[in-house]
Amino acid sequence: MQLQEVTQVLRQPSINWLAIFLPISLVIAYLPGFHNEIFLFFTSCLAMVVVAYWLGNATEQLADKVGSTWGGMMNAAFSNLPELIFGLIAVAKGLGPLAKAAWTGAIISNMLVAVGAAIMVGGYRFGTVTFPLDRAKDAAAGLMIAAVAILMPSIYAHAVDFSSESITAADVIKNVSVWLSVFLLMAYGGSIIYTLARFRYSEPALQAKNLAEAFVHSESALQAKNLTDVFVPEAESVEMSWGVPFSIGVLAASSVLMAFLSDFVSDCVDSVTAGLGWTEMFVGAIVIGIIGNVGAIMSAVLVAYKNKLDLSFEIGMNAASQVALLVIPTLIVASFLVGHPVDFLFSPPQIAALIGSVLIMTQVSQDGRCNWLNGLQMLIFFGVISVLFFYDPT
């Protein structure tokens, strides 16, 4: 990729313009005269948006170079790097409640905001829209299983009386969380193996279609393309093809930047909660949850604008399922390794938000048709959850 191409892209109206908040965040963080944790929180959050976009773009470029099979696996593995990196930083600092709030937010924002906004756009433009019922049901069933699995320990802990037992509820949930994480990771690995096996034994034309459906719908390739379509006028866009070394460099640099920004955000949470009156639950579930899923939200809305609402459903539901099956269990296991154990014990408001979101998603997708009012209802429910989390006393 030529320097001239990079310069030309950066000069166009683009999400890349948010990169200005990277040096601003570094200045605020490291120069004592400019240090302000509330400002640092907001500049870091804005910078995280563009860094997440770079991560997705680099992954997509690498996937193009290594072939469709390994490319699909790479997209699946790296698409949740922002959530993984932030989660690892929070877990390593012993910020378990913040990490769990961010996990909750990642799931409900994918379901309610990404899909809800897409239904509003598609329904407003095309009226009552239809989509393949089988694919929506499959995605909804997978999401329901994943959500119920991560909530089972919480329901168990709240329902069982441990007062007369020698073992405490904390001990039980700790053991259950480790085993459940292993099973969820096995389920995720099984889905990857199934997809690759289906790819191997299908016809060439069907192979490309199946692999694209399995991986690209909720992943970085689609996100990068659609975000570029939004921010860069088609007549002036520059077709870029990154070489492997450049793509690896962008992926590595973006990962490091995401780690720094996640560190800034996690350090500033106490100042934000004290200075602005925001609860930790609201910061993690709503603010960070939305930031980590900007790409998926934009992708879902843009494909709905092109009358491909089935794809919007899969973007939101598959992304939410991947958080439940890959991100959360990976971070649970990592938390025990770093000496700051985090378990699957979620608070009642988090349980209510997750169950309610899954039920609404299942209800909307059950008959293969919806309209803009359904999307508005989903966004309103997300607003209700936001208010609940804003005033959460825990």
N, C-alpha and C positions, 0 to 999 in steps of 0.2 A: 504494500500500500504506500503510495507516494505522499510526501509531506504536503504537496499541493492539494491532494484530495482531502486530507484531513482538515486543512485550513478552509477549504471550500465548504465542507460539511458544517464545520463549527460556525461559519458565518451565516448560515441559513437559520431561519426560525426553527428552533429545535429544543427538545428536552435537555440537550447538552448544555444549554445556557445555564441550567441550574448548577453547573460545575463551579460557578463563581462562589458558591457557598462552601466549597472545599477549602480554599485558602482563608476565607473569612473564619471558618470554624477553627482552623489551626491557629490563626492569630489570636482569637478569643481564648483558646485553650492554653496557649503557651506564653503569651505576653502578659505579664501581671497587670500592666496598666489598662488592658482591654478586657480582663477576665470578668465575665458575667455569666453565671450558669444558666439563667433563664434564656438569655440570647443564644448561648451555646447550644442549648437543647433544640431550639427552633432551627438554627442554621444547620445543625448536624442532621436533623430530620429531613430537611430539604436536600441536603447533599446526599443522604442515603437513597433518595429517589433516583437520582441520576446514576449513582454507583450501581444500584440494583439493575438499572437498564444496561449499563456497560457489561455487567456480569452475564446477563442474558444474551446480549449481542455477541460477546466473545464465545460463549458456549455454542451458539448457533453457527458461527463461522467455523469453529473447530469441528462441529458435527458434519458440516458439509465436506470437510477434507478427509475424514476417516471412514467414510462410507455410511450407508443408511443403517445398517445393523448396529454398529458401534456408535454411530451418531445418535440413534434413538436412545440407546442406553445412556449416553453422555447427557443428553437433554434431560432425561429422567433423573439422573443423579445430581446434576448441578443446578436444576431449576429452583431449588429451595435453599440455595446458598445464603441469601440474606437472612432468612429465618434461622438457619443453622448457626450462622456466625453470631448473630445477636444472642441466640439462645445459649451458645457456648460461653460467651462473655458474661452473660447474666448468671449462669450456673456457676462458673468459676469464681465469681465474686460472692457467691452465697445468696444471690437474689432470686431464690426459688419462687416466691409469690409473683414477682414481676415476670419471670419466664413463663409461668403457667398462665398468667393473664394474656401475655403475647400469643401463646398457643391458642387460647380460646378465641382471641381476636382474629387470628389467621383463619380459623375454621369458619367463624360466623360471617366474617367480611367476604370470604369467597362465596359463601352460599347466598347471603342476603344482599350485599352491595353489588358484587359482580353480576350475579344473575338477575337481581332486581332491577338494576340500572339497564341491563341489556333488554329485559322484557319491556321496560318503559319505552326505550328508544324504538325497538322493533314494533311494539304494539301501536305506538303513536304514528309510526310511518306507514305500517301495513295493515292496521286494524287488528282483528283477531288472527293470530298467527298459529300455525301448526308445526309440529316437529315429530320425528319418528319416535313413537311411544316406547318401543323395545329398548332403544339405546338410552333413553332417559330413565327408564325403570332400572336398567342394569346399573347405571351410574348412581341412582338414588339408593338402590339396595346396598351397593358397596359402601357408600357413605354412611348409611344407617348402621351397618355392621361395625364399621370403624368407630363411629361416635359412641355407640353403645358399649363397645369393648373398653374404651378409655374411661367411660363413666361408671362401669360396674364396680370398681373398688370404692369409689366415692359413695355410691348408693349403699353398698355393703357396710361401709364404716358408719354411715349415718343411721342405718337400720338395726345393726346388731349391738346388743348391750355387752360390753366387755368388762363391766365392773366386777363380776364374780370370777373372772378367769385370771390365770396367772400370766398370760401373755397380753400385752396391750394392743390397742387398735393400731398404734403407730408401727409396732413390730409386724403385725399382719399386713398392713398396707405396704410397708417397705418390701417385704418378701413377695407379695403379689405383684407389685409394680415391676420388679425385675423380671419375673417370669412372664408377665403380660407383655413387656417390651420385647422379649425374645420372640414370643409368638407373633406379635404384630410385624416384626422385622421378617420373620419367616413368611408371613402372608404377603408382604411386599415383594420379597424375593421370588415367591411363587408366581406372582402376577407378571414379573419380568420374564421368568423362564417360559411361562405360558405364551406370552406375546412373541418371544423370539422363536419358539417352536412353531407357532402358527405362521410366523413369517417364513420360516424355512420350508414348510411343506405346502405353501399355497402357490398359486400361479404368479408369474412375475408382475402382471398388472395389479393383481389383488394384493401382492406383497407390499407394494408402495402405499396403497390405500390403507391397508391394515396398520402398517407401522406408523403412518401419519396420524391415523385416528387414535392409536394407542398412546403415542408420546407427544406429538406436536401440539395437540389441542390446548393443553394447559401449560405448555412449556415455552422456552425462551425463543424458539424460532418464530412462532406466531406472534409472540409479544413484541419482539424486536421489529418485525416487519410492520405490524399494525401501528406501533408507536411512531415509527418513521413516517407512515402514511399520514398520521395526524399532524405531526409537527413540521414536516417538510413538504412543501407543495410539489405535486407530481411533476410538473413541468420543469422544476429546477432541481429535482433530486439527483443525487450522484450515486451510481451503482458502484458499490465497494466490494472488493474481494480481499479479505485479509489473508495473509500468509500464515502458516502454522506458528512460526516463532512470534509474530506480532500478536496473534490471537492468544497464545499462551501467556505472553507478557501482559496483555490487557487483563486476562483472567486472574493472573497472580497479583498484579497491582491493584485491581479492583477488590480482590479478597482482603488484601492488607488494609486498604482504605476503609472497607466496610468494618473491619475489626476495630480500627481507630475510632470511627464514627459511633459504632455500637458502644465502645468504651465511654465515649463522651456522653452519649445519651443516658446510659445506665448510671453514670456518676452524677448526672444532673437531676435525676428523678426526685430526690429528696427536696431539692431547691424548688422544683416546679410544683410539687405537692404543697409545700409550705407557702410559697410565694403566690401561687395562682389559685390555691384551694382545690386543685385537681387531686383525685384519689389515685393511688398506685394502680388500682384496677382499671380506671379510665385511661391512664397513660399507656398501660401495657396492651389492653384489649382493643381500645378504639384508635388511639393515635398510632402506636407502633404497628398494630394489626393492619391498619389501612395502608401505611407506608410500605410495608413488606409486600403488599399485594397490588400495588399500583399497576404493574404490568398486566396481571391477570384481569383486573377490572377494565382497563383500556381495551384489551383484546376482546373481552366478552362484549363490550358495547359496540365495538367496531364491526364485528362479524354479525351482530344483530342488526346493525344499520344496513348490512348487505343481505338481509333476510335469511340469515343462517342461524336461527335461534337454537337449533339442536346443538350446534357447535358451542354456543354461549353456555348452554346447560353443562356440557361436558367440561368446558374450561373451568367453571366454578366448582362443580362437584368433584371433578378429578383432582383439582388443586387442593380442595379441602381434604379429600381422602388421603392425598399424599402427605399432608401435614400430620394426619392422625396415624398413618401406617409407617411413615419413615422418620419425619422430623422429631415428633414427640418421643417415640421409643429410643431413638438414637441419643437424644439429650438426656433421657432418664438414665440410660446406661452410663453415659459420660459423667453425669453428676455423681454417681457412686465412685467412679474412677478418680475424680478430682477431689474427693473428700467432702463434698457439699451435697449430700443426697437430696434428690427431689422425687416425690412420689406422685401417684395418680389421684391424690386426694384433692378434689376440687370443691370450692365453696358452693353452697346452695344457689346463689345467683348465677354462677358459671354453669352449674348443672341445668338450671332452668333455661338459660340462654341457648345452650347447645341442643337440648332436647326440643325446645320450641323451634329453633332454626331448622332442624332436621324434619320435624313434622310439617312445617310450612312448605319446605322444599318438596317433600313427598306429595303433599296435597296439590301443589301447583302443577307438578309434572305427571299427575296420575292419569289424565285423559288426553294428553298429547296436544293440548291447545291452551292458549292463554291470551290475555290482552294487557294493555298498559296499566289498567287498574290493579292487576295482580302484582305487577312490578312496583307500583306505588305502595301497595300494602306491605310488601317485603321491606322496602326502604323505611317505611314508618315503623315496622317492628324493630328494625335495626336502631332507629331513633329511640324507641322505648328502652331497648337494652342499653343504649348509650347513657340515657338519663339514670337508669338503675345503677350502672357502674359509676357514674359521676358522683352519686351520693352514697356509694357503698361504704359502710362504716368499718369494714374489716381491714 
